[in-house]
Structures are given as C-alpha cells and as structure tokens.
C-alpha cells in the first residue's frame, strides 16, 4: 500500500488503521469493540445493546452530563450501534477534534462508571425499541428473515430479546463489560487529514491498557431455512427471500456484485422494472448482497397489497431464476457505472472511508484502496458474469412472509 495508508497492531491486540485524505477538513473515526450480539451469553441476548448505552452514561471523572457536554464541545458527530460481531462507536469532527476526544473514548472503554441510576434507563430504551418492531412490519420481516436464514447466533436480532433484557441485572452487565471490552479483536480506523504518528501515540496512551484476551470462537447451530409464515393482520404483505452466495473474499465477489446490481441497481434494475413498473405488483422491491465473516448471501424484500402478494412472490422468484439466463453488455455497463458512482461518493466521506477500512480489516485482514476496487469492477466481463450465473443457480431459498395469510412457495 502507498504512504496514504497506515496499519499498526498494539501489544494488546488492538489494530489501528488509517487513510490520509489530503485536503479534507474533517477526520472520522470508527471504533469496533468485540461485543456484538452474537457473543451475548445465552439467556441474556441484548446485554451488548444495553451496555453500549450504559458506557456513555459517565466515564472516568465525568458523569453522564459532563461526558456529553465535553464531546459536544468538541463538535463531534457521534454514533453507537451494535452489530453481529461488534459494538461500533463512530465520531467525526473538524481538524484534530477526534484526536482530542481519544482520552474520553479511553475512559468510555476502560473506565465507564456504569451507574445504577443509568442502568434502568438504558434497559428501558432497549425494550422500547423492541416494542416498536410490531409497528414496523418491514423491519419485523427483515429480523425474522435473518433469524430464519443465518445459523445461530449469527442470525440474532441485533436489538436483543425482550425476556432476556427484562431479566438482565446491572451486575451481569458490568461483568460483560469486563469480559468483552478488550483489545483483542478491537479495531480503530481513522480517515481524513490525519498525522499517523500522532494517532499511534495517542491510541497507545489512551487505549493501550485494554486487556489482551483471546476472542472465543462462536458456536454455530444450523439455520432453519425453508419457509416461515408470521401472521400479522394488515392491509399489506411483506415478503423476504434469502439464498446462499460466495463470501466477500472469493475471487468472484465482484462478478456476483455486478449480477446483483443488474437485478436491483436502482430504477433500471430488473426487479424494479419488471415487478413494480411493468406489472404494478408492489410498492417496494429490492435485492442486495450481504455478508458475514466467511459467508455471503443474496437477500431480497418486497412490500405489496394482500391481493397481489402471491403474484409478487411468483414474479420475484421468477426474476431470480431469469437472471441465470444471463445479462447484457448494456446492463453490465449500467451496473459498473452505478457501483463506481457509489464508490466515489463513499470515498469522498471520511466517515465512509473509516468504516470501510475497519470492515476490510475484519473481513479480509488487509486494506484496499479505491483504485484496487475500481480495477476489480472494471475487470468483470459479460462472459464472466454469465458463466458464473449459469454455474451457480439461485437457491435454496429461505422465504419469510409477514401478513394476514400464508403464500404458496413457487416451484
């Protein structure tokens, strides 16, 4: 890699990544801690979500208000989310403000106050999010599809399980912090007009005390797959489809991405054109590639009226099969343009690049520059896409329906 990129691994296992983006006035940070929902203890699924809120309710010598005021004073745009593998903290600011915030984030990870009075509030917020799922059938469908398709614990709802969160105690939450907020498996990526030496020294000073601890391998229980109907009285039916694909590290990854872009790349994609525009079967339809470490999948969604639900499912599956017949030069050209446009726009965002660096390191164990990705997209040919599609037919399908009545699975 050129001098534009930087990587350093500390003795405690924490990996620091960087991309220098001259001319940018902002710097963004993505911090991944190995405390995702998949590593929550059985019977306490959702503790990582409660913990991600609780660690921000006071850290070091600052109580909750003082910590919030300090980070606000630095002008940082901040976020915290829980995913399958990690709890993610994001921050972006002008100049050296992210660098100035590192002592506070060191306190958040190493010395959170985890106060009793903040625990109930953090727990209640998590439960409120879960309660709202029934009011959003599309979100409910996608959660059910993940649970049905992915092997446990990878398919867990990232918001947790209501009964588990209700039973959670502050003592258990504190133990989970001690167990999983560690240096091993943690990744910190920065992007912008950064000075790598300054960040290496600051990260070593403020996060170098994170404990080194082996990351336990996750046990896997086979996914249920197949067909699942979740009854919910509504004027709409929500359809979810998933089937296996190759992992991101496979040599044909961008071949698959091009095929999926032809299938569902905006308003010119086949699904939008055939299912929505020509037939008027649904108000929303899409498909996309998604991945976990070592495995990939194609996931799709359609939202429609109850009367058109069966026709929508039949047409959706028909388009998946029709893709195996091949794509045209014009379709591939549009797909390349769309994917490279998205790449350019994300490449102009320091937050986007910090997130991409962290993702690449976790998924591939190395960093990729934008030029490498563009070259990989350009190298995909029509013959290559069509040969892959012919040799890798779609399926087996996992299909989940949320609505008032079940649908018949197409043959």
SELUMSE-403410 format. One record per residue: residue in three letters; x negated, y negated, z negated of N, C-alpha, C in turn. Coordinates in steps of 0.05 Angstrom, whole numbers, plus 5000, padded with zeros to 4 digits. Layout:
// residues N
alaXYZXYZXYZ ...
***
This chain:
// residues 411
unk498350245000500050005000498249755000 unk499349535010497849285012497649154984 unk496248934983495948784958498548664949 unk500648694965503248584958504548754936 unk503749004933504949184914503049264892 unk504249334869502749394845504049624830 unk502349794818503350004801501350054779 unk502350084754500650144732502150324712 unk500950534703502150714683500750674656 unk502250614635501150574609500850844595 unk499250844573498751094559501251224548 unk503351064542505751184531507651284553 unk506851274578508451374600510051164615 unk510350924604511850714617510350634643 unk511950614665510850544691511650254697 unk509650084704510149814713509749794743 unk511749694757511649664786512049364793 unk510849284815511149004823511048964853 unk512448764862512248684890511948374890 unk509848284902509347994904510847884929 unk512547694924514147574946513547274947 unk511347194961510546914961512746734972 unk512946504961515046314970517646334954 unk518046554940520446584924520146424898 unk522246294890522146134866523146294841 unk524346524847525446684825523846944822 unk523947054798522847314792525047484779 unk525247734787527347914776525948164764 unk527248274744526248504730528448714729 unk527748964734529449194729528049374709 unk529249424687528049594666529849844662 unk528750074668530150324665529150474640 unk530950544622530350694598531650974601 unk530251184594531451454598533651524579 unk535851364581538151404563540651394579 unk540851564599543251574616545351764604 unk547751754615549951914604549452204606 unk547852294626547352584629545752704606 unk544352534591542752634569544152574542 unk546652484542548152454517548652734506 unk548552764479549053024467551853114472 unk552253374475554953494478556653404454 unk559053324460560853224438560552934432 unk558552804444558152514439557552374466 unk558952454487558652334513559752054513 unk557951864517558651584516557051434495 unk555351574479553651444460551751254473 unk550751324497548951154512550250884519 unk552850894525554350644532554650464508 unk555350584485555650424460552950314453 unk550850474456548150384448547150154465 unk547850164491546949954510548049684502 unk550449684489551649434479550449364452 unk550149564435549249514407546449404406 unk544649494424541849394422541649094428 unk543748984441543748704448544948524426 unk545948654405547248514382545248454360 unk542948344368540948274349538448444352 unk536148324353533648474355531348314344 unk529448444331527248304318528248124297 unk527447874296528247684276530747524285 unk531747584309534147434319536647604315 unk538747474304541347614302542647594330 unk545047694332546347714358546547444372 unk547447234357547746974369545046854377 unk543046884359540446764365539146904390 unk539547164392538447304415539747214441 unk542447194440543847094464543046814471 unk542846634451542046354456539246344468 unk537446504458534746504468534646574497 unk535946794505535846884533537446684551 unk539546564540540946364555539246114560 unk537746044539535945814541533845844563 unk533046094567531146154588532446144616 unk535146134617536546114642536646374657 unk536546594643536546864656539246954664 unk539547064688541847214696541347504687 unk543147614670542547864657544748074662 unk544048324660545948534662544948784647 unk546848954639546049214628548249414636 unk547349644646549149854655548050124647 unk549750314646548950594640549550764665 unk547650914674547951084697547551374689 unk547151544709546851824705544351884688 unk542051764696539451824684538551614664 unk539251364669538051134654540150944644 unk539250794623540550544617538850324630 unk540150154645538749954661539249674650 unk537049524645537149244638536049084661 unk537548884669536648714691536448424682 unk534548284692534247994686532947854710 unk533847614715532647454737532647164728 unk530447024735530246744728528146604745 unk527946344743526046194759523346194745 unk521346164762518546144751517746374734 unk516646314710515746514692517746584670 unk520246524674522246574653522546864646 unk522347044665522447334659520047414642 unk517747304649515347364633515747264604 unk516947034601517446924574519447094559 unk521147234573523247394560522247664551 unk519847754560518848024553518648074523 unk517747874506517747934477520548004467 unk522647864477525347924468526148204476 unk525448274501526248544510524548754495 unk522148684487520648874470522148914444 unk523248704432524848734408527348894413 unk528648854435531149004442530649294443 unk528349374455527749654458526549784433 unk524849624419523349734397524449664370 unk525649434367526549344341529449234341 unk531349374354534049274353535149294324 unk536849114317537949114290540149334287 unk541449394308543649604308545449564284 unk546649334281548149264257550749414254 unk551449464229554049594224556349434235 unk556249174231558549004239558848984269 unk556649034284556849034313557649294325 unk557349514309557949774320560849814328 unk562649734310565549764316566349614341 unk565149374344565849204368564849344393 unk562349444392561249584416562849834423 unk563649974402565250214406568050144418 unk569249934408571949854417571849764447 unk569649624454569449544482569249784501 unk567749984492567550234508570250374511 unk571650384489574350514490576250354507 unk576150094507577849924524577349984553 unk574850014560574150074588575350334597 unk575250534579576350794586579450784588 unk580650624571583550594572584450474598 unk582850304610583650174634583450344659 unk582350584657582050754681584750824693 unk586750894677589350964687590650734702 unk589850494697590950264711589550214738 unk587550364744586050334769585750614781 unk587750704796587650984807585251034825 unk584350834840581950874857579550944840 unk579150794818576850854800577251124788 unk579651194780580251454768579551674788 unk580351634813579751834834576851884837 unk575251674838572351704842571051834818 unk572051774794570951914770571652214771 unk574052274778574852554779573352704801 unk572752564823571252694845568452754836 unk567152574822564452634811564552874793 unk566452874775566653094755567053364769 unk568653354791569253604805566953694823 unk565453504834563453574854560753634842 unk559753464824557053494814556853694791 unk554653834789554254014766554153854740 unk555253964719555053824693552253854682 unk551053654670552253394661551953164681 unk551153224706550653014725553252874734 unk555453024732557952904741559552764719 unk558352734696559852604674560752314681 unk562952234670563851964673561851784658 unk560751584673558651414661559751244638 unk562351224635563551074613563951244588 unk563551504591563751684568566451824566 unk566851954544569352104538570651984514 unk573251924515574651784494574351914467 unk574952174465574752304439571952304428 unk569952334445567152334436566452054424 unk567251844438566551574428568051514402 unk570651604401572151554376570851694352 unk569551924356568352074334565451974328 unk564351804345561651714342561251544317 unk558951584303558251424280555851254286 unk555451044270553150864274550551014268 unk550651204249548151354243547351524267 unk549351644280548651804304547551634326 unk548651394329547851214350544951124345 unk544251074320541550994313539551224319 unk540351464314538651694320538151724350 unk540251664365539951684394538051464404 unk538051234392536151024399533351124394 unk532851234371530151334364529251554383 unk531151714392530451954408529951874437 unk531451674448531351634477530351374486 unk530051174469528850924477525850944474 unk524551084493521751154492520351064517 unk517651084517516151004540516151214562 unk516151464555516051684575518651674591 unk518251654617520551644635521751364639 unk520651164625521550884628520150754652 unk521550574666520450434689521250144687 unk519249964691519749684692518649574719 unk520449464735519749364761520249064762 unk518348914773518748624777518248554806 unk519648354816519348264843519647954844 unk518047824861518147534863515247434865 unk514947184859512247064859510847124833 unk510047374830509047474804506047494804 unk504947454780502047494775501847774762 unk500847974776500848244766499248274740 unk496948144738495348164714496848054689 unk498247834693499747724670501947914661 unk503248044680505448224673504348484660 unk502048574671500848814659500148774630 unk498948544624498048484597500548444579 unk502548294589504948234572506548494567 unk506848654588508348904584506849094565 unk504249104568502749274549502949174521 unk503048914517503148794490505948844477 unk508048804493510748804481512249064484 unk511449234503512849494506510949734504 unk508349674500506449884498506750054473 unk508249964453508650114429511050314431 unk512450314453514550514457513250794455 unk514750964442513651234436513451404461 unk511251554462510951754484512352014475 unk514252104491515752344484516552484509 unk516252744511516952894535519952854541 unk520652804567523452784575524453064579 unk526553134564527653404565528953454592 unk528653694602529953774627532953824622 unk534553714639537453744635538454014643 unk540054144625541254404634543554334654 unk543954514672546054474692548054694692 unk550554614692552854804695554054764722 unk554454984737555454974764557954804766 unk558154654788560454484793562854654800 unk565254544794567754684800568254684830 unk567854454843568354434872571254494879 unk571654554904574354634913576254394914 unk578754454906580954264907582054204880 unk582653954874583853874849585953664853 unk588253704841590453504842590853394815 unk590853124813591252984788593852824792 unk595952904778598552774782598652504769 unk599552304784599952034774602151904790 unk604351834777606551714791605851434801 unk606051404827605151164840606351154868 unk606350914880607150884908604950944927 unk602551004916600251054933598951324925 unk597551434945595951684941593051614946 unk591351714929588451664932587051934937 unk585351934958584152174968581052144966 unk579752344954576852354952575752604964 unk573652584979572352814992569352794987 unk568053024982565153034979564153304990 unk561753295001560553545010557553505010 unk555953725009553053705005551653595029 unk549353455023547553355044544753395033 unk542753295048539953325040539153105020 unk537053155004536152954985534752725000 unk534352504986533052264998530252325007 unk528852514994526052565001525752745026 unk527952845037527853015061526952855085 unk525652995104524652855128526952755145 unk529252875143531552795160533352595146 unk532452465124534152285109535352065126 unk533651935142534751705158536351805182 unk535952055190537752165210540552195199 unk540752285174543352305161544552025157 unk542951835148543951565143545051445169 unk543751495192544851395217547551515224 unk547751785219550251925225552551805208 unk551951765182553951655164554651375171 unk552751225181553250945189555150945214 unk554751135232556551155255559351225245 unk559551395225562051485214563551255200 unk562051095184563350905167561650645163 unk560550545185559050305183560650055189 unk562249975170563849735174566249775192 unk567149555205569549575221569149715248 unk566649765255566149915280565850215275 unk565850295249565550575243567950735251 unk567550985256569651155266572051185247 unk571451205221573651235202575450995203 unk574350755202575950515202577550495228 unk576150555251577350525277579650735281 unk579050985275580851195282583051235261 unk582351225235584351285214586051035208 unk584750805206586150565198587250405222 unk585550335241586450155262588250295283 unk587350515294588850645315591450775305 unk591250905282593551055272595050915249 unk593850715237595150575216595950745192 unk594250935185594951135165594251045136 unk592450855133591550785106590650495105 unk590550385081589650115078586650095072 unk585450325064582550325058581450605064 unk579150605077577850865082574850815087 unk573250985075570350955078569051225071 unk566451245079564751465071561951365069 unk560351495052557651405048555851625038 unk553251585041551251765030550651685001 unk550451884983549651824956547752044947 unk546051984927544152184919543652174889 unk542852404879541652434853538952544857 unk537352574836534652674840534752964850 unk533652994875533453264886535953364900 unk538053204902540453284916541853044928 unk543153094951544652884965547452974971 unk549152784978551952854985553152635002 unk555252715017556852525031559452505016 unk560252255009562652214993564552025009 unk567052085008568951925023571451865006 unk572851645014575251565000577351455019 unk579851505014582051375029584351315010 unk585451085013587851004997590150955017 unk592451085011594651075030597351085016 unk599451055032602151095021602651395018 unk604551465001605251744996606151875022 unk607651735038608751845063606651915083 unk604451765083602351805103599951965091 unk600152055067597852175053596852425067 unk598652605074597752855087596552805114 unk597652625130596552555156593852415153 unk593552255132590952125127588852335120 unk589452525103587552735096586752895121 unk588752975136588253135160586452985180 unk587052725184585452565203582652515192 unk582352465166579752425153577952675158 unk578952905151577453145154576853195184 unk578753135201578353165230576052995240 unk575752755230573552575238570852685228 unk570852805204568352925194567453145212 unk569353305221568653525240567853415267 unk569253215276568653095303565852975304 unk564852885281562152775280560152985289 unk560653235283558753455291558553485321 unk560453365337560253375366558253185377 unk557253005360555052825368555852525368 unk553752355370554152065371553051965398 unk553751725405552851605430550551405425 unk549151335446546951145444547950875433 unk550350795442551450535432552150545403 unk553250775394553850805365551350795348 unk549250935358546750935343545550665342 unk545650515364544450245364545850065344 unk548550085343550049925323549350005295 unk549050265291548350365264545650265255 unk543650265273541050165266541149875259 unk542549715275542849435270544049375243 unk546249525237547549485211545849555188 unk544349775189542749855167540349675163 unk539149585186536849405183537749125174 unk540149045181541148785171541448795141 unk542549015131542849055102540149055088 unk538149185101535449195091534248925089 unk534548765110533348495110534648325088 unk537248335085538648175065537748255036 unk537548515032536648605005533748535001 unk532248535022529448465020528948175013 unk530948005017530747725010531647664982 unk532447864967533347844940531247964921 unk530347804902528347914883529648124866 unk532248094859533648294843533948554859 unk534548524885534848764902532248914905 unk530048764908527448894911526449024885 unk526948894862526149014836527649274832 unk530249274838531849524836530949734855 unk530249654880529249854899526649974891 unk524849814880522249924871522650134849 unk524350074830524850264808526150514818 unk528050484837529350714849527450894864 unk525750764881523750924896521851074879 unk520950944857519051084840520351324826 unk522851284817524251504803524951734822 unk525751664847526651864866524351984881 unk522351824889520251924907517451934893 unk517151804871514551794858512551614872 unk513551434889511851244903513451004912 unk512050794921513450554930513450554961 unk515650434972515850395001516150105007 unk514750015027515149735036517349725057 unk518349485062520549445081519649535109 unk517149495117516249565143516449865147 unk515750015126515850305128518750395133 unk520650275118523450355121524450275149 unk523750035159524649965186523550155207 unk521050235204519850415223521250685222 unk522050775199523451035196526251015210 unk527550785207530150755221529750745251 unk527750605260527350585289526550855302 unk525351025286524451285296526751485301 unk529051425290531351615294532351595322 unk532751825335533751835363536451965364 unk537851915386540452045390540252345391 unk538152445404537752735406537352845378 unk535752705362535252795335537752805317 unk539352595319541852585304543752815312 unk544052845339545953045348544953335343 unk542353375344541353645337541853705308 unk541453495291541853545262544853595257 unk546653435268549453475264550453745273 unk549353835296550254095306549354325288 unk546954295276545854505259546854485230 unk548154265222548954225195551854125194 unk553754315197556554245198557554155171 unk559553975170560553865145561854085128 unk561554065101562754255083560654405068 unk561554565048564354605040565354345025 unk567854285029569054045018570054074990 unk569453874974570853834948572853614953 unk575353674947577553474953579053424927 unk579453174920580953094896583152904905 unk585552954895587852784901588952664876 unk589352404875590752274853593252144865 unk595552234856598052134866600452294856 unk602852244867605152374856605552664864 unk604352744887604753024896602153134909 unk601753394907599353514919599453514949 unk597153544962596953554991595853825000 unk596353895024595354145035592554105046 unk590554265038587854235048587754325077 unk586654165095586454245123584754495127 unk585454655146583954895151581254825164 
***
